[in-house]
Amino acid sequence: MNYLLDTVTVVRHFSEQGKIGKQAALILDAVGKNQEITLSISTISLMEIMYLAEKKRITIDLQQTLKLINASPYYNIINLTTEILLTAETIEFYELHDRLILATAKWLDIPILSSDSLFPQLLDITVIWD
């Protein structure tokens, strides 16, 4: 099974700081033990991590994040494509970065691991956290 991690999930998972919901934690803990689980990360999340690290709002930076991603065969980076942009046109969400991350999950037709309480309101995207 493939899952998309939103930015907060990536930061909490890699920095080992902050709460991760029970269901999301079970999936993250199973990586490596269950060969069928892969975790995808949008380049939009990487962009947010770069920005948040530069502003000193998180403890992990882009280089550390990329090192952790590249060290494991269970992670893959999803680049922003025109197909994802076209999918984003079909999603009504107030924040552009989240909208693009949601569009990535929708386009890939995979669940997203996210603590964002507004994501579950989108009927055609599966959100996993608690």
Secondary structure, 3 states (H helix, E strand, C coil): CEEEECHHHHHHHHHCCCCCCHHHHHHHHHECCECCCEEEEEHHHHHHHHHHHHCCCCCCCHHHHHHHHHCCCCEEEECCCHHHHHHHCCCCCCCHHHHHHHHHHHHHCCCEECCCCCHHHCCCCCEECC
